[in-house]
């Protein structure tokens, strides 16, 4: 196999490694592994661009080297932008909105949950934590409301990937316009 063939093999290998790292990094919630995968992708694109540039110079195109240099710069900046976005989102506790929707759906499907209030998910390391409000029957005892909250937490932990814990607050269903949180209105 000639030098070009090995180069193409490296490009394909880097892309396969990049895809694997990004996929696993997203699965386990590792922004560092995702960023490393993006770096491997940039290495592959750089290698491919160098091959193209060398081929261009070999056939007499004098502008091949500077054009490839610019393309490599653009590729590196694109990967940097994507990596910075991943890290920024992690620092800001951003969570995929689909997971929030999944959590809301799971809570609604929990036995004796009459409605769902606020649902918040956030990243802590490689894990997620949830803070949720569920609406229960206003006549339910404290023990019954607690049991519903525990069942909802259990369902969330089994449904949401990487969810390590959930705090589920049971609110009584409002009757006759009664706001059970009226005392807190001035604090919100």
VOBA-1610 file (N, C-alpha, C; in pm, whole numbers, padded with zeros to 5 digits, always signed):
BEGIN
Unk+00086-00117+00000Unk+00000+00000+00000Unk+00089+00122+00000Unk+00063+00217-00089Unk+00144+00338-00098Unk+00110+00436+00012Unk+00186+00549+00014Unk+00166+00651+00117Unk+00026+00708+00113Unk-00030+00728-00007Unk-00166+00783-00019Unk-00269+00687+00039Unk-00251+00559+00014Unk-00343+00458+00066Unk-00341+00454+00217Unk-00220+00463+00274Unk-00210+00465+00421Unk-00275+00592+00475Unk-00257+00704+00404Unk-00318+00830+00448Unk-00470+00822+00449Unk-00526+00764+00343Unk-00672+00748+00337Unk-00717+00654+00448Unk-00639+00550+00473Unk-00671+00457+00584Unk-00672+00529+00718Unk-00577+00620+00738Unk-00573+00697+00863Unk-00695+00788+00875Unk-00733+00850+00764Unk-00849+00938+00765Unk-00974+00859+00804Unk-00994+00745+00741Unk-01111+00662+00771Unk-01104+00614+00916Unk-00986+00572+00961Unk-00968+00528+01100Unk-00998+00638+01198Unk-00947+00759+01172Unk-00974+00872+01261Unk-01124+00902+01269Unk-01193+00895+01156Unk-01336+00924+01156Unk-01412+00817+01234Unk-01374+00691+01220Unk-01440+00585+01297Unk-01417+00605+01448Unk-01294+00637+01485Unk-01262+00663+01626Unk-01339+00785+01675Unk-01346+00888+01592Unk-01419+01010+01631Unk-01566+00980+01656Unk-01629+00908+01567Unk-01770+00874+01584Unk-01793+00792+01710Unk-01705+00696+01735Unk-01717+00614+01855Unk-01703+00698+01981Unk-01602+00785+01986Unk-01581+00868+02105Unk-01698+00963+02129Unk-01746+01025+02023Unk-01859+01118+02038Unk-01983+01042+02086Unk-02011+00926+02025Unk-02129+00847+02064Unk-02121+00803+02209Unk-02007+00747+02249Unk-01991+00701+02387Unk-01990+00819+02483Unk-01923+00927+02445Unk-01920+01046+02530Unk-02059+01101+02557Unk-02143+01104+02455Unk-02280+01153+02475Unk-02361+01053+02558Unk-02335+00925+02538Unk-02409+00823+02613Unk-02377+00830+02762Unk-02250+00849+02798Unk-02212+00852+02939Unk-02208+00993+02996Unk-02237+01093+02913Unk-02240+01231+02961Unk-02102+01291+02983Unk-02004+01250+02902Unk-01868+01302+02915Unk-01839+01405+02806Unk-01844+01532+02844Unk-01811+01638+02748Unk-01667+01626+02702Unk-01579+01580+02791Unk-01437+01564+02754Unk-01420+01459+02645Unk-01492+01347+02655Unk-01480+01243+02554Unk-01542+01289+02421Unk-01651+01362+02427Unk-01711+01418+02305Unk-01611+01511+02237Unk-01550+01598+02316Unk-01452+01693+02262Unk-01332+01619+02204Unk-01289+01512+02270Unk-01177+01433+02218Unk-01215+01369+02084Unk-01339+01325+02073Unk-01386+01270+01945Unk-01387+01375+01836Unk-01428+01496+01871Unk-01426+01605+01773Unk-01283+01637+01731Unk-01191+01628+01826Unk-01049+01650+01796Unk-00998+01543+01699Unk-01037+01418+01722Unk-00996+01309+01631Unk-01053+01335+01491Unk-01177+01387+01485Unk-01237+01419+01355Unk-01157+01528+01285Unk-01115+01629+01359Unk-01034+01737+01300Unk-00903+01682+01248Unk-00841+01590+01322Unk-00717+01527+01276Unk-00739+01454+01144Unk-00850+01383+01134Unk-00880+01311+01010Unk-00899+01404+00892Unk-00977+01511+00914Unk-00998+01608+00807Unk-00867+01676+00767Unk-00783+01704+00865Unk-00654+01767+00837Unk-00568+01674+00752Unk-00565+01547+00788Unk-00488+01450+00709Unk-00539+01441+00566Unk-00670+01440+00550Unk-00729+01435+00417Unk-00692+01560+00336Unk-00699+01676+00401Unk-00665+01800+00333Unk-00519+01802+00291Unk-00431+01750+00376Unk-00289+01743+00341Unk-00269+01653+00219Unk-00340+01541+00215Unk-00329+01453+00098Unk-00375+01525-00029Unk-00486+01596-00018Unk-00537+01670-00134Unk-00437+01778-00176Unk-00382+01849-00076Unk-00283+01953-00106Unk-00158+01897-00172Unk-00110+01785-00120Unk+00009+01722-00179Unk-00019+01677-00321Unk-00140+01623-00344Unk-00178+01582-00479Unk-00187+01702-00572Unk-00242+01812-00523Unk-00252+01934-00603Unk-00115+01989-00641Unk-00023+01990-00545Unk+00113+02038-00574Unk+00180+01944-00672Unk+00158+01813-00657Unk+00220+01714-00745Unk+00177+01731-00890Unk+00052+01777-00912Unk+00007+01796-01050Unk+00031+01938-01100Unk+00099+02019-01019Unk+00141+02151-01064Unk+00052+02267-01023Unk-00046+02244-00936Unk-00131+02354-00893Unk-00061+02426-00777Unk-00004+02542-00803Unk+00079+02612-00704Unk-00004+02667-00587Unk-00133+02686-00607Unk-00218+02739-00500Unk-00270+02630-00406Unk-00239+02505-00433Unk-00294+02395-00352Unk-00255+02407-00205Unk-00129+02437-00180Unk-00083+02442-00040Unk-00153+02552+00039Unk-00158+02680-00010Unk-00227+02782+00068Unk-00378+02757+00081Unk-00441+02705-00024Unk-00584+02676-00017Unk-00611+02569+00088Unk-00529+02465+00088Unk-00545+02358+00188Unk-00521+02413+00328Unk-00423+02501+00341Unk-00398+02563+00472Unk-00521+02638+00523Unk-00585+02712+00433Unk-00708+02783+00471Unk-00821+02686+00506Unk-00835+02581+00428Unk-00939+02481+00457Unk-00916+02415+00593Unk-00790+02385+00622Unk-00758+02326+00753Unk-00794+02424+00864Unk-00763+02551+00845Unk-00796+02653+00945Unk-00947+02658+00968Unk-01025+02658+00860Unk-01171+02661+00872Unk-01221+02536+00944Unk-01165+02419+00910Unk-01207+02295+00976Unk-01175+02298+01126Unk-01057+02346+01161Unk-01019+02354+01303Unk-01110+02451+01376Unk-01142+02566+01314Unk-01232+02662+01378Unk-01373+02604+01395Unk-01418+02526+01298Unk-01551+02463+01309Unk-01554+02362+01424Unk-01448+02283+01435Unk-01441+02185+01544Unk-01429+02257+01678Unk-01350+02364+01681Unk-01336+02443+01804Unk-01471+02498+01847Unk-01547+02550+01752Unk-01680+02605+01782Unk-01770+02497+01841Unk-01771+02380+01778Unk-01856+02271+01825Unk-01812+02223+01964Unk-01682+02211+01985Unk-01630+02167+02115Unk-01661+02271+02224Unk-01643+02398+02191Unk-01673+02505+02288Unk-01821+02504+02323Unk-01906+02478+02225Unk-02050+02470+02251Unk-02083+02355+02346Unk-02020+02240+02322Unk-02043+02124+02411Unk-02002+02156+02555Unk-01885+02216+02571Unk-01835+02249+02705Unk-01922+02356+02769Unk-01958+02459+02692Unk-02043+02566+02746Unk-02177+02510+02794Unk-02238+02426+02712Unk-02366+02366+02751Unk-02352+02287+02880Unk-02242+02215+02895Unk-02221+02138+03017Unk-02204+02231+03136Unk-02127+02337+03118Unk-02106+02432+03228Unk-02237+02499+03269Unk-02328+02516+03176Unk-02456+02581+03205Unk-02565+02480+03243Unk-02526+02355+03268Unk-02620+02248+03306Unk-02726+02220+03201Unk-02693+02246+03074Unk-02789+02221+02967Unk-02815+02072+02953Unk-02940+02039+02935Unk-02981+01900+02918Unk-03067+01894+02793Unk-03057+01787+02720Unk-03135+01767+02599Unk-03284+01784+02632Unk-03353+01875+02564Unk-03496+01897+02591Unk-03580+01769+02577Unk-03535+01677+02495Unk-03609+01550+02480Unk-03611+01473+02612Unk-03503+01485+02691Unk-03501+01417+02821Unk-03601+01479+02917Unk-03617+01611+02911Unk-03716+01678+02996Unk-03856+01630+02957Unk-03881+01623+02827Unk-04010+01571+02779Unk-04033+01428+02824Unk-03928+01346+02819Unk-03938+01208+02863Unk-03971+01202+03013Unk-03909+01290+03090Unk-03936+01293+03235Unk-04082+01333+03261Unk-04130+01435+03191Unk-04269+01478+03208Unk-04366+01367+03173Unk-04339+01297+03065Unk-04424+01186+03022Unk-04422+01074+03126Unk-04305+01045+03180Unk-04293+00941+03282Unk-04372+00978+03407Unk-04362+01105+03448Unk-04436+01148+03567Unk-04586+01139+03544Unk-04632+01181+03427Unk-04776+01174+03397Unk-04827+01031+03398Unk-04741+00937+03360Unk-04781+00796+03353Unk-04776+00727+03490Unk-04724+00795+03591Unk-04714+00735+03724Unk-04853+00731+03787Unk-04885+00617+03845Unk-05016+00597+03908Unk-05042+00704+04013Unk-05161+00760+04011Unk-05211+00861+04106Unk-05152+01001+04087Unk-05070+01022+03986Unk-05024+01157+03954Unk-05132+01221+03867Unk-05186+01333+03914Unk-05295+01401+03843Unk-05244+01505+03744Unk-05124+01553+03765Unk-05065+01653+03677Unk-04919+01671+03710Unk-04851+01749+03627Unk-04707+01771+03644Unk-04682+01922+03644Unk-04603+01966+03742Unk-04562+02106+03749Unk-04426+02122+03683Unk-04338+02196+03748Unk-04204+02219+03695Unk-04122+02091+03695Unk-04044+02073+03589Unk-03950+01960+03579Unk-03817+02019+03538Unk-03715+01996+03619Unk-03581+02046+03588Unk-03483+01929+03594Unk-03399+01921+03493Unk-03291+01823+03491Unk-03161+01901+03482Unk-03058+01852+03549Unk-02927+01917+03537Unk-02817+01814+03549Unk-02704+01849+03490Unk-02587+01761+03491Unk-02506+01783+03617Unk-02463+01675+03675Unk-02367+01678+03785Unk-02265+01570+03750Unk-02150+01614+03700Unk-02051+01517+03652Unk-02107+01442+03533Unk-02103+01310+03540Unk-02156+01227+03431Unk-02300+01187+03457Unk-02359+01238+03563Unk-02495+01198+03600Unk-02592+01314+03586Unk-02719+01281+03590Unk-02826+01380+03589Unk-02901+01373+03721Unk-02953+01487+03763Unk-03043+01494+03878Unk-03169+01565+03832Unk-03280+01531+03894Unk-03408+01591+03858Unk-03474+01654+03979Unk-03542+01764+03955Unk-03628+01828+04054Unk-03763+01843+03986Unk-03867+01782+04046Unk-03996+01775+03980Unk-04109+01805+04077Unk-04219+01853+04022Unk-04341+01874+04098Unk-04451+01790+04035Unk-04521+01714+04117Unk-04637+01639+04070Unk-04759+01682+04150Unk-04873+01675+04087Unk-04998+01712+04153Unk-05069+01583+04192Unk-05110+01580+04319Unk-05179+01462+04373Unk-05314+01505+04430Unk-05397+01409+04460Unk-05528+01436+04520Unk-05511+01516+04648Unk-05586+01625+04662Unk-05575+01712+04779Unk-05615+01639+04908Unk-05693+01536+04896Unk-05736+01461+05015Unk-05642+01345+05049Unk-05535+01329+04973Unk-05439+01220+05001Unk-05365+01252+05131Unk-05340+01148+05209Unk-05263+01167+05332Unk-05119+01198+05298Unk-05044+01246+05394Unk-04902+01273+05372Unk-04830+01146+05330Unk-04867+01034+05390Unk-04804+00906+05355Unk-04838+00868+05211Unk-04963+00886+05171Unk-05003+00852+05034Unk-04933+00943+04933Unk-04925+01073+04962Unk-04856+01167+04872Unk-04708+01131+04861Unk-04648+01093+04975Unk-04508+01054+04973Unk-04489+00927+04889Unk-04578+00833+04902Unk-04569+00708+04825Unk-04576+00736+04676Unk-04664+00828+04636Unk-04676+00865+04494Unk-04545+00929+04447Unk-04488+01018+04529Unk-04362+01084+04493Unk-04249+00982+04479Unk-04244+00885+04568Unk-04140+00781+04560Unk-04159+00696+04435Unk-04283+00662+04402Unk-04309+00584+04280Unk-04268+00664+04156Unk-04294+00794+04158Unk-04255+00880+04045Unk-04103+00886+04033Unk-04034+00901+04146Unk-03887+00903+04144Unk-03832+00771+04090Unk-03889+00661+04136Unk-03844+00529+04091Unk-03862+00514+03939Unk-03978+00558+03890Unk-04004+00549+03745Unk-03905+00635+03667Unk-03875+00754+03718Unk-03779+00842+03650Unk-03641+00779+03643Unk-03595+00724+03754Unk-03461+00664+03759Unk-03448+00550+03658Unk-03558+00476+03638Unk-03553+00364+03543Unk-03575+00407+03399Unk-03623+00529+03377Unk-03654+00575+03241Unk-03548+00667+03183Unk-03496+00759+03263Unk-03404+00862+03214Unk-03261+00811+03223Unk-03190+00803+03110Unk-03050+00756+03114Unk-02964+00847+03202Unk-02880+00789+03282Unk-02781+00856+03368Unk-02844+00935+03483Unk-02976+00921+03504Unk-03039+00989+03617Unk-03004+00915+03745Unk-02936+00985+03836Unk-02893+00919+03960Unk-02988+00945+04075Unk-03062+01055+04071Unk-03156+01086+04179Unk-03257+01188+04130Unk-03371+01188+04197Unk-03476+01285+04166Unk-03543+01328+04295Unk-03567+01455+04306Unk-03644+01509+04417Unk-03782+01540+04361Unk-03882+01466+04409Unk-04018+01483+04358Unk-04103+01542+04470Unk-04157+01661+04443Unk-04241+01732+04539Unk-04387+01709+04502Unk-04467+01663+04597Unk-04609+01639+04572Unk-04690+01761+04615Unk-04760+01820+04520Unk-04849+01933+04547Unk-04992+01884+04546Unk-05073+01933+04643Unk-05215+01894+04639Unk-05285+01963+04522Unk-05381+01894+04465Unk-05459+01950+04355Unk-05535+02072+04407Unk-05528+02185+04334Unk-05600+02304+04381Unk-05752+02284+04373Unk-05821+02327+04477Unk-05968+02319+04480Unk-06022+02460+04492Unk-06118+02495+04411Unk-06184+02624+04422Unk-06091+02743+04409Unk-05988+02731+04328Unk-05895+02841+04306Unk-05795+02861+04418Unk-05792+02770+04516Unk-05699+02780+04628Unk-05557+02753+04581Unk-05466+02847+04606Unk-05325+02832+04570Unk-05248+02790+04695Unk-05201+02667+04697Unk-05131+02614+04813Unk-04993+02677+04833Unk-04948+02755+04737Unk-04817+02820+04748Unk-04831+02973+04759Unk-04947+03022+04793Unk-04973+03166+04798Unk-04874+03238+04891Unk-04839+03177+05002Unk-04745+03241+05096Unk-04608+03266+05034Unk-04574+03189+04931Unk-04443+03201+04869Unk-04442+03297+04750Unk-04560+03349+04713Unk-04572+03430+04591Unk-04475+03549+04592Unk-04455+03613+04705Unk-04367+03729+04710Unk-04219+03691+04702Unk-04188+03564+04714Unk-04049+03517+04710Unk-04009+03466+04573Unk-04100+03463+04480Unk-04071+03407+04349Unk-04034+03514+04251
//
